[in-house]
Amino acid sequence: MAVGPAIRRVRQVQIALLLSIALYAAAGEIFARGLAGDPANTLFHALSLASIIIVGATVVVRRTLVLPSEALLKERSDDSLALAHWRTGYLLLYGLCEVLGLFGIILRMAGFPLANVWGFYLGGFLLLLLYSPRAPRS
């Protein structure tokens, strides 16, 4: 597989996941209106800690999978194994970013106000934008 179609496919996944985070926020607002109750702060703190760990994991994944694969693809653009690692790295990054958005809707459905939850949506969205796929250039 060539690098061009792989980049296009990864960008399509990125756009779909960006839209899904926007849909999570909209669904959270629609469905959480009827929920009333006192949410457990322990859940908020646990998911906040998990989010920090996930952001750190994205940095590790990028440095261990994406960047070395990009370096190999700069030398040999026809290396299918490096391209598979590059694509897998980005998809794993995007999955981790998506989890942040899922945490937002989980907290919203648990009864937390949008003022407490918007950071999860925004964090996942911005990380997805930050980790846009780039073509390896020699």
GINOR-V104738 format. One record per residue. N is the residue number from 1. SS is DSSP state (~ for helix, > for strand, _ for the rest). PSI is psi in degrees with one decimal (none if undefined). NEAR is the number of other C-alpha atoms within 12 Angstrom. Layout:
BEGIN
N & SS & PSI & NEAR
N & SS & PSI & NEAR
END
This chain:
BEGIN
1 & _ & 138.5 & 17
2 & _ & 162.4 & 21
3 & ~ & -39.4 & 29
4 & ~ & -53.3 & 20
5 & ~ & -32.5 & 15
6 & ~ & -41.5 & 28
7 & ~ & -42.8 & 26
8 & ~ & -42.2 & 19
9 & ~ & -42.9 & 21
10 & ~ & -38.5 & 32
11 & ~ & -36.3 & 25
12 & ~ & -41.8 & 20
13 & ~ & -42.2 & 27
14 & ~ & -45.7 & 34
15 & ~ & -41.5 & 22
16 & ~ & -40.0 & 21
17 & ~ & -33.3 & 33
18 & ~ & -43.7 & 33
19 & ~ & -36.2 & 21
20 & ~ & -35.8 & 28
21 & ~ & -38.9 & 37
22 & ~ & -38.4 & 27
23 & ~ & -35.2 & 22
24 & ~ & -44.9 & 34
25 & ~ & -43.7 & 34
26 & ~ & -44.2 & 22
27 & ~ & -39.2 & 22
28 & ~ & -39.0 & 32
29 & ~ & -36.9 & 27
30 & ~ & -48.6 & 16
31 & ~ & -21.2 & 19
32 & _ & -7.4 & 25
33 & _ & -36.8 & 18
34 & _ & -9.1 & 13
35 & _ & 132.7 & 18
36 & _ & 138.3 & 14
37 & _ & 173.5 & 14
38 & _ & 108.9 & 15
39 & _ & 153.3 & 19
40 & _ & 122.1 & 16
41 & ~ & -23.8 & 15
42 & ~ & -39.9 & 14
43 & ~ & -43.1 & 22
44 & ~ & -45.7 & 27
45 & ~ & -38.4 & 17
46 & ~ & -44.7 & 15
47 & ~ & -28.6 & 27
48 & ~ & -44.2 & 26
49 & ~ & -43.4 & 17
50 & ~ & -36.0 & 21
51 & ~ & -41.4 & 29
52 & ~ & -42.1 & 23
53 & ~ & -40.0 & 18
54 & ~ & -41.6 & 29
55 & ~ & -41.2 & 30
56 & ~ & -37.8 & 18
57 & ~ & -33.8 & 23
58 & ~ & -38.1 & 32
59 & ~ & -42.7 & 25
60 & ~ & -44.4 & 20
61 & ~ & -42.8 & 29
62 & ~ & -42.2 & 31
63 & ~ & -28.9 & 21
64 & ~ & -27.4 & 21
65 & ~ & -50.9 & 28
66 & ~ & -53.6 & 33
67 & ~ & -44.0 & 28
68 & ~ & -35.7 & 23
69 & ~ & -38.7 & 33
70 & ~ & -40.6 & 35
71 & ~ & -41.0 & 24
72 & ~ & -38.3 & 24
73 & ~ & -25.3 & 29
74 & ~ & -39.4 & 21
75 & ~ & -47.1 & 16
76 & _ & 101.0 & 19
77 & _ & -10.3 & 25
78 & _ & 9.7 & 20
79 & _ & 104.8 & 20
80 & ~ & -31.7 & 19
81 & ~ & -42.9 & 21
82 & ~ & -37.7 & 29
83 & ~ & -38.7 & 35
84 & ~ & -40.9 & 28
85 & ~ & -40.2 & 27
86 & ~ & -48.6 & 37
87 & ~ & -43.1 & 39
88 & ~ & -40.3 & 27
89 & ~ & -45.8 & 32
90 & ~ & -42.0 & 42
91 & ~ & -36.8 & 33
92 & ~ & -41.8 & 30
93 & ~ & -45.5 & 39
94 & ~ & -35.6 & 42
95 & ~ & -42.0 & 32
96 & ~ & -40.2 & 35
97 & ~ & -36.6 & 43
98 & ~ & -34.2 & 40
99 & ~ & -34.5 & 37
100 & ~ & -42.4 & 42
101 & ~ & -37.8 & 42
102 & ~ & -38.2 & 35
103 & ~ & -38.4 & 39
104 & ~ & -46.6 & 43
105 & ~ & -32.3 & 39
106 & ~ & -46.6 & 32
107 & ~ & -38.0 & 38
108 & ~ & -41.4 & 39
109 & ~ & -21.6 & 32
110 & _ & -8.2 & 29
111 & _ & 4.2 & 28
112 & _ & 143.8 & 29
113 & _ & 160.8 & 26
114 & ~ & -30.9 & 26
115 & ~ & -28.1 & 15
116 & ~ & -19.1 & 24
117 & ~ & -22.7 & 34
118 & ~ & -29.6 & 30
119 & ~ & -32.2 & 29
120 & ~ & -45.1 & 38
121 & ~ & -49.4 & 39
122 & ~ & -40.8 & 30
123 & ~ & -46.8 & 30
124 & ~ & -41.7 & 41
125 & ~ & -47.6 & 36
126 & ~ & -37.4 & 25
127 & ~ & -37.8 & 34
128 & ~ & -40.3 & 38
129 & ~ & -39.6 & 26
130 & ~ & -38.6 & 22
131 & _ & 46.2 & 32
132 & _ & 141.4 & 30
133 & _ & 140.0 & 33
134 & _ & 145.5 & 25
135 & _ & 129.2 & 26
136 & _ & 124.3 & 26
137 & _ & 137.5 & 14
138 & _ & none & 11
END
